[in-house]
C-alpha cells in the first residue's frame, strides 16, 4: 500500500468524520458527510433586524427563496427568483443565483435563467433556483430551474468571458413561446423544451452584473430525465467528478412516470460537464414524486462510498468513479449495498396511492448524513401527495448487498412528514418535521430526549454550531436552542417572511435567509 493512498484515505476520513472547521461553508452540509454541523464559535443567540442588533448586513433577494446560502472565497451565493429584479433587462419570472460580497453584502453578479413555459410542473412558477450552489476554488456548480447543471466562474464577468461557453446572452434570453406557463392538462403529452434563440433575433447582451458560464449540461436532453416542480440538487464534488441527484419525477398528473429509464443519480466531469456515469437501479418507475435528495460520501473501513437516498424509498451505496471512461461511454455505477427504508410499503403501482394519507411509499427529501460508519436519514410519506408518516433512521453502513432488515440500528417516529436533513453532534441527533416540531434524539439508541412544538412547520433543517441549534420555519419564526440532552430555548423571533433555507455559519457569521432577505448575523454588529 503506497504512501499517497494512505494520505488520501486519511484526509477523506478527516473530512467526513469531523464537522466543518471554522472557515468557509462551500456547500450544503459539512464536508462530504452532509452533516448540518459547524465548528464556528462566537455566534449570537439572538439578533434583531428591526434595530440592527447583531446584524452585520442585510441583502434583498427575490420573493421566493428555497436555496440554502453557501459561503466561499469571500462571496455568498444563494438561489432565488426574479421577484426583486437587480437588472432591468431581466424581466418577468426567472430563476436567479445571486452572488454577494461576504464582507458587506454588496451585490456582485447573478445568473439569470428563463423559466420553462411548456408546462408549469416542469418549472413551478416563482420557485426560482432552489438548488444550493457548491463552490470549489473559483468554480461554482449549481443545478438551475431548467434542470441544467451549470459551472460558473466565481468572479462573474468582472474578469471577462472565460469560456469555453460563450453564449451567455442567448442562454439568458427567453426562447420562442415564452411567457406565462400553459394551463396544466392532465396527461398532456408534451416534451420539455430546450433553450433556443427568439424568432425576432433579439438576444440579451451580458453585462458586468451577469454570470460567466464555463459549461452547461442539460439533464433533460443529456440524461433523459423528466423535470418536476423545481429542481433541488446539491452537487457533491469528489476528485474530478460531480455527483448529483437528477430531479426526475412524475408528470403533471402526479400519477405517471414518463421517463421510465431516467437516472436518479449521475456523475459528471467537473472540468467539462460530460456525463460519465449513472445509476443502473431502475428507480424511476417507483418514484412517487421526484428525486430531491442530494448524495453524500463516507469512508467505511477504508472504503469510500457514495450514498444516495433514492426517490423510491431505498438507500443506496455506490463505488465512486476511479477514472474517466472513454469518450462516448457512460458507465454504470457499481452498487455496494441497498437498504429499503420502508419494506412494508407498496413497490408496484405506487401512484395508485396518490393522496392516500394512510398508506403508500416513502420518500426522502433531505440528505443521508454519514458519521462513524452510520447513516442518519429522515423520510416517510410525501408532504403533498403521500401518507401521514415520518421517521428518522440510523443505518449501519458496514454491510454489502441487500441489507434491508439487517442494518437498521434504530427508527424514531415523527409526524406527519419531514423534509429535514439531520444534524448529528456530540452523540445527539437534531431533526425537524412538518408537525412544527424540533426533535433531539440519542444518536446511539434512538431514544427521544426532547421535542419542542414551534409555531410554524419546518422545511428547513436544523444547524448546530457554537453549542446552539438554529432553525427557521415556514411561518417566519426563527428559533435558537441550546445544544444538549435537556431542552433549553435560548431565543425566538419573528422574521416576517417564511424560511425554507437552512441556516449557515461561516467565518464567524451566521447566515439566515427568508423568502425575501438574506441576513448576515455577527455578535456585536
C-alpha positions in Angstrom: 0.0 0.0 0.0 1.6 3.3 -1.1 2.0 6.4 1.0 -0.1 8.5 -1.4 -3.0 6.2 -1.0 -2.7 6.3 2.8 -2.6 10.1 2.8 -5.7 10.3 0.6 -7.7 7.9 2.8 -6.6 9.8 6.0 -7.7 13.1 4.5 -11.0 11.7 3.4 -11.7 10.2 6.8 -10.9 13.6 8.5 -13.2 15.5 6.2 -16.1 13.1 6.6 -16.0 12.3 10.3 -15.3 15.8 11.6 -17.6 18.8 11.4 -16.6 21.7 9.1 -13.7 23.6 10.6 -14.2 27.3 11.3 -13.9 28.7 7.8 -15.9 28.8 4.5 -19.1 26.8 4.0 -18.8 26.0 0.3 -21.7 23.5 0.0 -24.9 22.5 1.8 -23.9 20.4 4.8 -20.5 19.8 6.4 -17.7 18.4 4.1 -18.8 15.3 2.2 -20.8 13.8 5.1 -23.6 16.4 4.7 -23.8 16.8 8.4 -25.6 20.0 9.4 -22.9 20.9 12.0 -20.3 23.7 12.0 -17.2 24.3 14.2 -17.9 28.1 14.2 -17.8 29.9 17.6 -19.0 33.2 18.9 -22.3 33.2 17.1 -25.0 35.3 18.8 -28.0 33.5 20.3 -30.2 36.5 19.4 -30.5 39.2 16.8 -33.0 41.9 15.8 -33.5 43.0 12.2 -35.7 45.9 13.3 -33.0 47.6 15.4 -29.9 46.1 13.6 -28.6 44.4 16.8 -26.1 41.8 15.8 -26.9 42.4 12.1 -23.7 42.7 10.0 -25.6 43.3 6.8 -28.9 42.6 5.0 -29.5 41.9 1.3 -32.8 41.9 -0.6 -33.1 38.7 -2.7 -36.2 37.6 -4.5 -39.8 36.9 -3.3 -39.4 33.1 -3.0 -36.1 31.6 -1.8 -35.7 27.9 -1.2 -32.0 27.7 -1.6 -29.6 27.5 1.3 -26.8 30.1 1.1 -23.2 28.9 0.7 -20.1 30.9 1.6 -16.7 30.6 -0.2 -13.8 32.7 -1.4 -15.2 35.9 0.1 -18.5 35.5 -1.6 -22.0 34.4 -0.6 -24.2 32.6 -3.1 -28.0 32.0 -2.9 -30.6 30.9 -5.3 -33.9 32.8 -5.6 -36.3 34.2 -8.2 -36.5 37.5 -10.0 -39.2 39.0 -7.8 -36.9 41.9 -6.9 -35.0 42.4 -10.2 -31.4 43.6 -10.0 -31.1 44.4 -13.7 -34.0 45.9 -15.7 -33.1 43.8 -18.8 -34.2 40.7 -17.0 -37.9 40.9 -16.9 -40.6 38.5 -15.5 -40.4 35.2 -13.7 -36.8 33.8 -13.8 -34.5 31.5 -11.9 -31.7 33.5 -10.3 -28.5 32.7 -8.4 -27.2 35.8 -6.7 -23.6 36.4 -5.6 -22.8 38.9 -2.8 -19.6 40.2 -1.2 -19.1 38.4 2.1 -17.7 41.5 3.8 -20.6 43.9 3.3 -23.3 42.2 1.3 -22.6 44.2 -1.9 -24.3 42.7 -4.9 -21.6 41.3 -7.3 -23.3 39.4 -10.1 -26.2 37.0 -10.9 -27.0 34.0 -13.0 -30.5 34.6 -14.6 -32.3 31.7 -16.3 -35.6 31.8 -18.2 -38.4 29.7 -16.9 -39.7 26.7 -18.8 -43.0 27.6 -20.3 -44.3 24.4 -21.8 -45.8 23.1 -18.6 -45.8 24.7 -15.1 -45.0 21.3 -13.5 -41.6 21.3 -15.3 -40.6 24.5 -13.5 -43.1 25.7 -11.0 -43.9 29.5 -11.2 -41.9 31.8 -8.9 -39.9 28.9 -7.5 -36.6 30.2 -9.0 -33.3 28.4 -8.5 -34.0 26.2 -5.4 -30.7 24.2 -5.5 -27.8 25.3 -3.2 -24.6 26.1 -5.0 -21.4 24.2 -4.5 -18.1 26.0 -4.7 -14.6 24.6 -5.3 -11.8 27.2 -5.9 -13.0 29.7 -8.5 -15.7 27.3 -9.9 -19.4 27.4 -8.8 -21.6 24.4 -9.6 -25.4 24.7 -9.5 -28.5 23.0 -10.9 -30.8 25.6 -12.2 -34.6 25.8 -12.6 -34.5 24.3 -16.1 -32.7 21.1 -15.0 -29.3 22.2 -16.2 -26.1 21.7 -14.3 -24.0 24.8 -14.8 -20.4 25.6 -14.0 -19.8 29.3 -13.3 -16.7 31.5 -12.8 -16.8 32.7 -9.2 -15.7 36.2 -10.5 -18.6 36.6 -12.8 -18.0 38.8 -15.9 -15.6 41.0 -13.9 -12.6 39.2 -15.3 -14.0 38.7 -18.8 -15.9 35.9 -20.5 -13.5 33.0 -19.8 -15.3 30.3 -21.8 -15.4 27.7 -23.3 -19.1 28.6 -23.2 -19.6 32.0 -24.9 -23.3 32.2 -25.5 -24.4 33.7 -22.1 -26.6 36.2 -23.9 -28.6 33.6 -25.8 -28.9 31.4 -22.7 -30.4 34.2 -20.6 -32.8 35.2 -23.4 -36.3 33.7 -23.2 -37.0 31.2 -26.1 -39.8 31.4 -28.6 -43.2 31.0 -26.9 -42.0 32.2 -23.6 -44.4 33.8 -21.2 -46.9 32.5 -18.6 -46.9 28.7 -18.3 -49.7 27.0 -20.1 -52.7 25.8 -18.1 -51.9 22.2 -17.0 -53.8 19.5 -18.8 -53.9 16.1 -17.2 -51.8 13.6 -19.2 -50.6 16.2 -21.6 -48.2 14.5 -24.0 -45.5 17.2 -24.1 -41.8 17.1 -24.1 -39.5 19.5 -22.3 -38.3 22.3 -24.4 -34.7 23.4 -25.0 -33.5 27.0 -25.0 -33.3 28.5 -28.5 -32.9 32.0 -29.9 -36.1 34.1 -30.1 -37.6 34.5 -33.6 -37.0 38.2 -33.6 -33.3 37.6 -33.1 -33.1 40.0 -30.1 -30.6 38.3 -27.8 -29.7 40.0 -24.5 -26.2 41.3 -24.1 -24.3 40.2 -21.0 -23.2 42.9 -18.7 -20.9 43.3 -15.6 -23.7 42.0 -13.3 -24.2 38.8 -15.2 -22.7 35.3 -14.6 -19.8 33.9 -16.6 -20.8 30.4 -17.7 -18.0 27.9 -18.1 -20.1 24.9 -19.3 -23.6 23.6 -19.2 -25.0 20.0 -19.1 -28.7 19.7 -19.7 -30.1 16.8 -17.6 -33.3 16.7 -19.7 -31.7 16.2 -23.1 -28.4 14.8 -21.9 -29.5 12.3 -19.3 -33.2 11.7 -20.3 -34.8 13.0 -17.1 -38.4 14.4 -16.7 -38.2 17.6 -14.6 -40.9 18.1 -12.0 -41.9 21.2 -9.9 -38.4 22.6 -9.0 -35.0 21.0 -9.2 -33.4 20.7 -5.8 -30.0 19.2 -6.0 -26.7 20.0 -4.1 -23.7 18.9 -6.2 -21.1 16.8 -4.4 -17.5 17.2 -5.6 -15.1 14.3 -5.2 -11.9 14.5 -7.1 -12.5 15.3 -10.7 -16.2 14.2 -10.5 -19.5 15.8 -9.7 -22.2 13.6 -8.1 -25.8 14.8 -8.1 -29.4 13.7 -7.9 -31.2 14.4 -11.2 -34.6 15.8 -10.1 -36.5 13.4 -12.4 -40.1 12.8 -11.4 -43.8 12.4 -12.2 -45.7 14.3 -14.9 -48.4 16.8 -14.4 -50.9 14.1 -13.4 -48.7 13.1 -10.5 -49.7 9.5 -11.4 -47.4 8.7 -14.2 -43.7 8.4 -14.9 -42.9 9.4 -18.4 -39.2 8.9 -18.4 -39.1 5.4 -17.1 -35.4 4.9 -17.8 -34.3 8.2 -16.3 -31.4 8.0 -13.9 -31.8 9.2 -10.3 -28.0 9.7 -9.7 -25.5 10.9 -12.2 -21.7 11.7 -12.4 -20.3 14.5 -14.4 -16.8 15.5 -15.3 -16.2 18.7 -13.3 -13.9 20.1 -16.0 -16.2 19.7 -19.0 -19.6 18.7 -17.7 -19.5 15.5 -19.7 -21.9 12.7 -18.5 -19.6 9.9 -17.2 -21.8 7.6 -15.2 -25.3 6.9 -13.8 -27.1 4.5 -11.5 -28.5 1.3 -13.0 -31.1 0.6 -10.3 -34.2 1.3 -12.5 -35.5 3.6 -9.8 -37.7 5.8 -12.0 -40.9 3.6 -12.3 -41.1 3.5 -8.5 -40.6 7.3 -7.9 -43.7 8.6 -6.1 -42.9 12.3 -6.7 -39.4 13.4 -7.6 -35.7 12.7 -6.9 -34.8 15.6 -4.5 -32.3 14.0 -2.1 -28.7 15.0 -2.8 -25.9 12.4 -2.3 -23.3 12.2 0.4 -19.9 10.4 0.9 -18.3 8.4 3.6 -15.3 6.1 4.2 -16.3 2.8 5.8 -13.4 0.5 6.9 -11.1 2.3 4.4 -13.6 2.0 1.5 -15.1 5.2 0.0 -18.8 5.1 -0.7 -21.3 7.4 -2.4 -24.7 7.4 -0.5 -27.9 8.1 -2.4 -31.4 8.2 -0.9 -33.5 7.2 -3.9 -36.9 8.6 -4.6 -38.2 5.0 -4.4 -37.5 4.9 -0.6 -34.3 2.9 -0.9 -30.9 4.0 0.4 -28.0 3.0 -1.8 -24.2 3.0 -1.5 -22.1 3.1 -4.7 -18.5 2.8 -5.6 -17.1 6.2 -6.6 -15.5 6.5 -10.1 -11.8 5.7 -10.2 -11.2 7.3 -13.6 -12.9 8.8 -16.6 -14.4 6.4 -19.1 -13.5 6.7 -22.8 -15.3 9.5 -24.8 -18.9 8.5 -25.6 -19.1 5.8 -22.8 -21.5 6.3 -19.9 -20.6 3.9 -17.1 -23.0 2.2 -14.7 -22.3 2.9 -11.0 -21.3 -0.2 -9.1 -23.6 -0.8 -6.1 -22.2 -1.8 -2.8 -25.5 -2.1 -0.8 -29.1 -1.2 -0.8 -31.4 -0.6 2.2 -35.1 -0.4 1.9 -36.2 2.2 4.4 -39.9 1.1 4.2 -40.0 -2.6 3.2 -43.7 -2.8 4.1 -44.6 -0.1 1.6 -46.0 -0.9 -1.9 -43.4 -1.4 -4.6 -45.6 -1.5 -7.7 -48.3 0.8 -9.0 -47.1 3.3 -6.4 -49.1 6.1 -8.0 -52.4 4.5 -7.2 -51.7 5.6 -3.6 -51.7 9.3 -4.6 -53.4 11.3 -1.9 -53.8 8.2 0.3 -52.9 9.5 3.8 -53.0 6.1 5.4 -50.6 4.0 3.2 -48.2 4.3 0.4 -44.5 4.5 -0.5 -41.9 6.5 1.4 -39.6 9.3 0.0 -36.6 11.2 1.3 -36.3 14.9 0.7 -33.3 15.5 3.0 -29.8 14.1 2.6 -28.2 11.0 4.1 -25.8 12.1 6.8 -22.7 9.9 7.4 -20.9 9.7 10.7 -18.7 6.9 12.2 -19.9 4.1 9.9 -23.5 5.0 10.4 -26.0 6.9 8.2 -28.7 9.1 9.7 -31.7 9.6 7.3 -35.1 11.2 7.6 -38.1 10.3 5.4 -41.6 9.0 5.2 -44.7 9.9 3.2 -44.6 12.6 0.6 -45.6 16.0 2.0 -48.0 16.9 -0.8 -49.4 13.6 -2.0 -48.4 10.8 0.4 -49.2 9.1 3.6 -49.0 10.8 7.0 -45.9 9.1 8.3 -42.4 10.3 9.1 -39.3 8.8 10.7 -35.6 9.2 11.5 -33.5 6.1 11.0 -30.0 5.1 11.8 -28.4 2.6 9.4 -25.2 0.5 9.8 -23.2 1.3 6.7 -20.7 -1.6 7.0 -22.7 -4.2 5.1 -22.9 -5.3 1.4 -25.7 -6.5 -0.9 -29.3 -6.2 0.3 -29.0 -5.1 3.9 -32.7 -4.5 4.4 -33.9 -5.9 7.7 -30.3 -6.3 8.9 -28.7 -2.9 9.0 -31.3 -0.8 10.8 -29.9 0.3 14.2 -33.0 2.2 15.3 -36.0 4.1 14.0 -37.6 7.1 15.6 -41.2 8.2 14.7 -42.2 11.7 13.8 -45.4 13.3 12.3 -46.9 14.0 9.9 -44.0 14.5 7.3 -40.4 15.5 7.3 -38.2 17.5 4.8 -35.2 17.5 7.1 -31.6 16.6 6.9 -30.4 15.5 10.4 -27.7 17.3 12.3 -25.6 14.9 14.4 -23.4 16.4 17.2 -21.9 15.1 20.4 -24.0 11.9 20.4 -27.2 13.7 19.7 -29.4 14.0 16.5 -31.5 17.1 15.8 -34.2 16.9 13.2 -37.4 18.7 12.3 -40.8 17.8 10.9 -43.8 19.4 9.3 -45.8 19.0 12.5 -44.0 22.1 13.8 -41.6 20.0 15.9 -37.9 20.1 16.6 -36.6 16.8 18.0 -33.5 15.8 19.9 -32.7 12.1 19.8 -29.9 10.0 21.3 -27.7 9.0 18.4 -26.7 5.7 19.8 -30.1 4.4 20.9 -32.7 6.5 19.0 -34.4 7.4 22.3 -36.3 10.6 22.4 -34.6 13.2 24.6 -36.8 16.3 24.0 -39.2 17.7 21.5 -40.4 21.3 21.1 -43.5 22.3 19.2 -43.0 25.6 17.4 -45.4 28.0 15.8 -44.7 27.1 12.1 -44.0 23.9 10.2 -40.5 23.2 9.0 -39.0 22.7 5.6 -35.6 23.8 6.7 -33.1 21.6 8.6 -31.6 22.3 12.0 -28.0 23.5 12.0 -25.7 23.1 15.0 -22.9 25.5 15.8 -21.3 27.1 18.9 -23.4 24.9 21.3 -26.6 26.1 19.7 -29.3 24.7 17.3 -30.6 27.2 14.7 -33.7 26.7 12.6 -36.4 28.8 10.9 -40.0 27.9 10.0 -42.4 28.4 7.1 -44.3 30.8 9.4 -41.3 33.0 9.6 -40.3 32.4 13.2 -36.6 31.6 13.9 -35.5 29.5 16.9 -32.3 29.1 18.8 -32.0 26.2 21.2 -29.1 25.2 23.4 -27.5 22.0 22.0 -27.8 19.3 24.7 -29.8 16.5 26.2 -32.1 18.9 28.0 -34.3 21.3 26.2 -33.4 25.0 26.6 -34.8 27.7 24.4 -32.3 30.5 24.0 -34.5 32.7 21.9 -37.1 33.1 19.1 -38.1 35.9 16.9 -40.4 36.8 14.0 -38.6 37.4 10.7 -41.8 38.5 8.8 -41.3 36.1 5.9 -41.2 32.3 5.6 -37.9 30.4 6.0 -37.2 27.4 3.8 -33.4 27.6 3.8 -31.2 26.0 6.4 -29.1 28.4 8.5 -25.4 28.5 7.7 -22.3 29.5 9.7 -19.0 30.6 8.1 -16.1 32.7 9.3 -17.8 33.8 12.5 -21.0 34.8 10.8 -24.5 33.2 10.9 -26.5 33.5 7.6 -30.2 33.2 7.7 -32.3 33.5 4.5 -36.0 34.2 4.5 -38.1 34.2 1.3 -37.1 37.9 0.7 -34.0 38.7 2.6 -30.6 37.3 3.5 -29.2 38.3 6.9 -25.6 38.2 7.9 -25.5 38.0 11.7 -22.5 38.5 13.9 -22.0 39.3 17.6 -21.5 43.0 18.4 -22.5 44.3 14.9 
